[in-house]
Amino acid sequence: MHRTAKVAIASLVLAAFALLTPMVASADQRFTLEIAPVFFQDNTGDSSVPPLGPNYTPLYCTAGQPTCPNGNPQTTSNLRLDYGLTYQINKRFSLNYSHSNFDFSLGRISSIPTGLPAGFPQNFSVLTGSIDDRIDTGTLNYAAGHGLTFDAYYTSHQRIVVTALNAYGPCMLNSEECVGGTSNPSSINAVFWGVGGAYTFGPHTAYEPPMFKATFDINYYPRPANGNCGTALAQPACNSNGINGYVGSGAVYPWSLTMFPFSAVHLLQPGTIPFIGYSDSPIWFHAENSPEAFNNVVAGIVQVLPHGLSLSYTYLKLNGRLSSDTVPPPDSIRSATSLLKLTYDLHF
């Protein structure tokens, strides 16, 4: 059975099971299991239309174009399953494990680093198709009170699939595996340790969160001191045409600000929570000299439902700043994605 069909059936079973579950957890129920089918839809305007012109060879292009070596890659339209488990140690401390998905497609890219394989066209238009990332995180949370929370965590971010992977060779682009299942030396997987905090503040009603939420984190990426550059064991980043030369371990500092605009008034029915926010979200992948840096705008709405269910819609607009090795200036990474998510929390 196709993966999408399996997730769709699981979603229906989940909704039916939720109706048989009590709405409120008792005080002695320390575990919370979260199961969340999520649908990703690409909204990037130029994710499937390469630019035309005599100076560019399209890596992917519209059907029927004479110089097109391949048909268009499938842009993101994927159904996945997020899940997690939380253990409430006491009133203030909790432990959490989460597995989340992030599928997206990038807008077309026309500027690519040098050092491509022999015979590879040096000027071309790239379409990525769907890029499928998986993120696993273990977290220790502390609720300090008065709107303050703190956490410490370890995250593994893996790029599982890039649809355009085998357009010009089995290991092109940066997914976890090459065609055939071998490990890709240019994979941009990342692992890091983090500490962070969040502060919620402002007016709210009995049904809504406080109007504002601010977060700040420190993410530390352990990397070889010199990448073994100049040896047979060189890290992929040693060979990248990055903006900066290779450096070893380092830290980045993501932050965000989210607003719940109707938290102080009763304009919407109870349990309907719209939101809008901005985040500065750098990440330092394994095969890159310097961190990728993104400006993200997010907006959406959550509807809290009975029996531990909630339904949410999120629109995420991602814009890369001119600081990435993989896509040098004047080009930039850009994407727009819609997420529709049904979440079920089971307390036991």
N, C-alpha and C positions, 0 to 999 in steps of 0.2 A: 504493500500500500504506500502511496506517495506520502512524503513527510508532511506536506500541507494538509492532506486529508486526515492524517493521524492527529495533528494538533487541533483541527477543527472539531473532530469527534471528542477529543479530550476536553475542549472548551464546553461543549454541550453537557458532557457528563459532570464537569465541574459545577456548572450552574444548577443542575438538578440536585447534586449532592449538597450544595450550599443551602437549598431550601429546607433540607432536613436537619440543619445544624442550628443550635441556639444562637441568638443574636449577640449575647453578652457573655464574655468569658468570666468564669468564677475566679476568686482571688487566689486559689491554689493552682491555677493553670499557668505554668511557667514557660511553656513552649508555644511558639507561634510558627506555623508552617504557612508560607506564602507561595501561591501558585498563580501565575499570570500569563496567559496567552497574549501575545502582542503582535500586531500587524504593522509592518513598515512599508510605506509607499513613497517612492521618489517624487519630489516636486521640483527638481533642479531643471531649469529651462533648457540648458544646452547639454544635458547629460547623454544625449543620443544623436546630436547633430554636429559633426566635425566641421570646422571652417573649410571653405573651398579656396583654391588658389594654386598657382603653379609652383609655389615655393614649399608646399607641404605635402607629404605623403601620409594619407590617413591610415592610422593603425586599425581603426574600425570606421566604417562609413555607411551611408545610407544605401539600401539595397539598389542594385542596378547601376551604381557609379562605376565606370569602366576600370578605374585604377584601384578599386576596393579589393584588398586581399582577403577580407573576411566580412561576414554580415555583421550587423549591429549586435553588440553584447546585450544581454537581458538586463535592463535597469531594475532597481530594487522594487519588488512587490512580493514581500515575503511574510509568512506567518511563522512565528517562533514561540518558544516557551521559556519564560523567566521563572526562577524559583529561588527560595531562600528559607532558612530556618533560624529563628531567634530563641535564645534561652535567657530568661530574666533571672539573673543571679539574686538580686535583691531590688529594693526600691530604686536604687541609683545605677547599678551596674548591669550590663547585659552583654551577651556574646552573640554574634551574627555571622552567618555564611550566606553569600548571595552569588547566584549565577545569572548574569544578564547578557542580553544580546544587543548589538547595535549594528544594523544593516543600513547601508547608504550607497549612493552613487555620487561621483564627483562630476562637476562641470568639465567640459573638454579642456585639455591642457596642450599648449603648443610649444612650451619651452622646457626642454629636458636636459639634464646634465650630460656632459660629454662622457666618453669612455664606454660607449655602447658596443655590443659585439660586432665583429668584423662583418661587413656587408649590410649592417643595419642602417636604414636611412637616417641621416643626421638631422633632418627637419621633418617632423611629422606631427600629426594631430592624434592625441591619445583620448580614447574613451575607456573608462575603467569598467563599465557595467556595474553590477552589484558587488559591493565590498562587504563581507560578512565578518564582523568582529565578535569575539566572546570574551567576557570579562568576569573573572572569579575573584571574590574578595572575602577575606576574613577580618572581622572588626570587633574590637572591644569598645563599648560605648559607656559614657558616664554622663548622667543627667545631674548637672550641678544645681538646677533650680533657677528661678527668676529669668527663664527664657534662655539659659546657657546650657549647651551640651558640648562635650568633647569626645574625640575618638582617636584610636590608634589602629592601624590596619596594614595588611599586606595584600597587594593586588597583582594578579597576572592577567595581562591584556594580550590576547592572541588573535592574529589575523588569519582566519581559517580559509577564506576563499576570496579571490579576486577573479571575477568572471572573465576578464580579458587576459588571464595568466598566460595562456599558450598561444597568443596571437603570433609572436615571432620567436618562439622557443619555449622549451618546457619550464624554464625558471625565470621568465621575464616577470617584472613587477615584484611584489613583496609579500605574497601569502606564505603561510607556514610551511606548505609542502609544494614541491614541484609536481608536474604531471607525472603520474606513476607512483606517487607516494613518498619519494625521497625528500630529505630535509632541504629546504631552500636556504642557502647561505646569505641571501639578501632579505630574509624575513625581517619585518619590523616589529616583531613581538617585543613586549616590554614587561619587566617585573620591577616593582618598587615598594618601598615602605613609606607610610604616611602617618602624619598626625594632623589633627584639624579641630576646628571648633565652629559652632553655629550659634547665632543669637537671634531670637525672635522678639519683636517689639512692636509697639503701636496698638491702636484700638482693635477690639474684636468683639464678636457676639458669642452667644452660647454655641452657635453652630459653625463658626468660622475660626480659622487660625488668626493670630495677630497679623497686622497688615503687612509687616516687613520681616524678611529673613535674610541675614547676611552670613556668609561662610568664608573661612580662610583656611588654607591647608599648606603644609610643607610636604612635598613628595621627594624622597631620596632615591636615586637610581644607582645601584651598585654596578660599576663597569670596570673592565680591565684598565690599569693605570695608563698604558700607552696603546692599547688595542693590539699589542704584538705587531705593530706596524713594521714592515720591512722583513717579516719572517713568513714562513709557509703557513703559520697559524693566524695570519692577520685577520682582524675583525672586518666585516664588510664596510664599516664606516671609513676605514683607512683608505679605501679605494673610491670613495664618493667625492664628487665635485661640490663639496658643501661650502656654505658661506663662511664657516669657520673650520679650522683644522680639528682633528680628533682630540678630544679631551676625555679623561676617565670619569670616575664617579662624580655626580653632581646633584643639585636640587633645583626644583622649580616650585612656583608658588601660585597655585590656582586660587581664585576667589570668585564669589558670585553675590548678587543681590536680587532677591525675588520680592515682588509685590502682589498681595492679594487685595485687589482694589475695592471690593465690596465688603470687607471684613467689619466695617463699623456700621453698616446699614442693612436693612432687610429688603433689598431690592429683588433678591432672588429667593427661591424656595429653600428651606433648610436643607443642608447637605450638598448644595450646588456651589462649587468653589472655583471661580476663574482665577487665573494667575498670569503674570508676565514677568520676565526676568532677563538679566544679562550675566554672562560669565566670561571670565578670562581663563582659558583652559589649555595650558601648555602640557605637552607630553613628550617624552624623550624615548624614542624607539631604539631598539638594539642596533640597527644598521644605519644609524644617522649620526653625523658629527655633532649637530646642534639640535636643541629641542624644537619641535613644531609648536607654534603658538597660534591660538584660535580666539577670535571674538565670536561669541555665540549669543544669539537672541532667541528666547524661548517664550512661547505663549500657549495657553490651553485652558482646559476646564476639567474639573473632576466632579463626578456625581456619586455621592455616597449612597449605597443601596442597602437594603436589609440583609441580614444573615451573613455578615462579613464580606460582602461584595462591594466593589466600587468599579466604576467605568470612567476612563479618562481619555481625552484627546490632547495630543501635544504637537505643536508645530515647531521644529528646530531649524534655525537658519545658522549655518556654520560658515565663517569666513576666516581663512588662514591669513595671518600677517606675513609680511615679506621677511621671513626668518627661517625658512625651511630648506634643508639640503635637497630634498627630493624634487621640489618644484621651485627653482630659483626665480628671482625677479626678472622681468616684470610680471610674470604670471603668478597666480596664487591658487591655493586650494579653496574650493567653495562647494557648498552642498546645501540642499533644503530637503527635509524629510518630515513626513507626517507619521505619527505613531498613534494607533488606537489600541487600548489596553484594558483588559478585564482582569481585575485582581481579586483573589479570594484569600482571606486570612482565616486559618483554622487554629483555634486555641485549644491546648490540651495539657 
